[in-house]
Amino acid sequence: MPSQKALVRRPSPLLAEGLVTHIEREKVDVEQAVEQWEAYVQTLRVHGWETIEVDPADDCPDSVFVEDAVVVYKNVALITRPGAESRREETGGVEEAVARLGCSVNWVWEPGTLEGGDVLKVDDTIYVGRGGRTNAAGIQQLRAVFEPLGARVVTVPVSKVLHLKSAVTALSDGTVLGHIPKVDRPSLFPRFLSVPEEAGAHVVLLGGDKVLMAASAPKTADLLADLGHEPVVVDISEFEKLEGCVTCLSVRLRDLYA
């Protein structure tokens, strides 16, 4: 039967040196970040997810954002080639983890760049953000791997935020959530719901009506609750200082078979 697994990776001691692109740098409390990460991982477990820790990459400040290192569709994993050169050492441990889970492994090769935060899967549609970290060659390679498996790949421009999933994520019915000032082309999504806070655009589907989201988006949590969803709130304020959100702290694997 299908199993719910989530890859996670403990924050590096160098977390405070992580990259910042679209926001002003703030001081990161690494000790508090580790506590927030542990609470995030525990929340996944409480809601039925088996968490699998990828080997730490202590020399890589951004390695906690494990989602950027791989894209998984069905039982096929595509190991990314991050657009930020300083992040390219992060992928090795993730590759080992998905291989142990029985995934077929593919790779993005030069000159392609691709980061998992730019990939939003909605059923069999895969939206890929083309922007600062993911280029046309990376999208072409993703298309070559996943379209033969039945995916439809749609390219989306990204210029106002770090990654596509910094701007939009999706609910279980396929409705895409986004904060309008941060979304380049809302019209590209068949069903789009504008949310009142930037952090409200980020949800992780936990199962059933439950959606994991950041404590920094209380108005969006109320909106989603009014629509019949059950927000599960976590504090990830230290990661938000590095343009992180609830999606990039794990790789959710719903389609693997145990």
Sequence and secondary structure as in RCSB ss.txt:
>XXXX:A:sequence
MPSQKALVRRPSPLLAEGLVTHIEREKVDVEQAVEQWEAYVQTLRVHGWETIEVDPADDCPDSVFVEDAVVVYKN
VALITRPGAESRREETGGVEEAVARLGCSVNWVWEPGTLEGGDVLKVDDTIYVGRGGRTNAAGIQQLRAVFEPLG
ARVVTVPVSKVLHLKSAVTALSDGTVLGHIPKVDRPSLFPRFLSVPEEAGAHVVLLGGDKVLMAASAPKTADLLA
DLGHEPVVVDISEFEKLEGCVTCLSVRLRDLYA
>XXXX:A:secstr
 B  EEEE    TTGGG   SSS      HHHHHHHHHHHHHHHHHTT EEEE    TT TTTT GGGGEEEETT
EEEE B SSGGGGGGHHHHHHHHHHTT EEEE  TT  B GGGEEEETTEEEEEESSS  HHHHHHHHHHHGGGT
 EEEEEE  SSSSHHHHEEE TTS EEE GGG S GGGSSSEEE SSGGGG  EEEETTEEEEETT HHHHHHHH
HTT EEEEE  HHHHTTT  TTTT EEE S B 
